[in-house]
């Protein structure tokens, strides 16, 4: 079986949704021309990152599953014969909104849906105000004979999520993300933050014997009354031994590589982590915290 061409779009988001959509469309078409057959956009690609403040007016930015984003990318997927991973601010019902991804197939139809399960609430990242935690679990999708999964931004820090999709057979994990730093953070801990972000995702690739593809936004976005956020870009694709096979800098760009469908099988044979898992001892992982534990003899 031939490999799967994987594309990652890195872009900056301006205040105009139509402009952002057109930029994303142009970059998706570029990735397709470079051989990508499944193409990932950054988290919440359509707008600036609005979660820096809690403002109910921002709920007006949400859209239904087959709304403006679907209408924009369905014909692109069909014309280019590609799969497109499109992150959206989903309006599910009045008062229920999700940070979601729709997977559009080469026939132009919606072939998959994932809703972000880990929702952060940190200074400048007030996502709990906007997003209901996902309720679909961790689905895996068949794309041209290769099994893929999508996890969104804050999900990328959780080894449990990566392991669960791997146990369902995922050979590629896509991580659309929106991460950056304030100017003061960049000055102080910026380099360590960036390295931690890159390292943890490469670790998921190694621990699970699969490829990870990460699409981040880039560029500076002002914030009301604050320093603003500089999204650091740095999108990358890492192979199942954690090797970086493609990586972006800080500017708008497209990454494309080919994923070998046999790679996970080969790596999991020489590093049989799944075989050696002590699942009989992992029950406590479902606890919030292990407050008390019986003393060992």
C-alpha positions, 0 to 999 in steps of 0.5 A: 500500500502506498503512503499517505500524504499528510499536510499541515497548514500554519497560518496567522488569523486576522480580524476578518473571517472571510479573509481567514477562510480564503487564506486557509483555502489557498494553503489547503490547495497548496498542500494538495498540490504538494501531494497531501491527501489529508490536510490539517488546519490550526485550531479555531482557524476562522477568527483571532483567538477570542478566548483571551476574555470572557465575552458572551458576544463571542458566542455569535462566532459559533457555527453549526456543523455544516455551516460556513466552514463546511460550505467553504471546504466541502468543494475544495475537498471534492475538487482536490480529492483530499480529506480536510481536518477543519477545526470549528467553534461549534454551535450545537444548541442554545447554550451548548458550544464545542471546540470541534473538528469536522473531517471532510472527505474527498466526496465533499461530505462530513466523514467525522467529528471530534469535540475537544475533551480537555478544556483549559482555563488559564490567564488569557485562555478562558476556554471553559467560558465558551466550550462544553467538554466533548462527549464523543470519546476518542474516535478513530477514522479510516482515511485511505486505509490508514487510521487517524485520530484528531485531538485538539490543543489542550488534549495534547498534554494528556498521554491518556488521550493519545494512548486511547486512540492508539489502542483503537489502532490510530497510526496518525494523530492530528493536533490542531492547536493555538498556543503562544506566549505573551511578550513577557513570557517569551522573554522569561520562560518562552524557550522552555515552554516551546520545548515542553510543547514540542517534547510532550507531543514527540513523546506521544509518538514514541510511546505509541509508535505512531506519527503526530502532525501538529498545526499551530497558528502564528503571528501576533494578536492583540488582547483587550487591555493586555500584552497580546499573544504571539503565537509561535508557529513551530508546526511539525510532523514527527515520526513514530520514533519521535524524529522530526520529519518536517518543521515550520518556523514562525511564518505562514507555511505548509508542511507535507510529508508521506506517512508509511502505513507500515511504520507503526507495525514495524516500530511496535514490533521492536518497541512492544510497549502495548505488549508489556503494559501492566493493565492489571495495575492501571485501575487507579488512573481513573481516579482524580488523585490517589489520596491514600494507598495501602502500605506495601509489605 
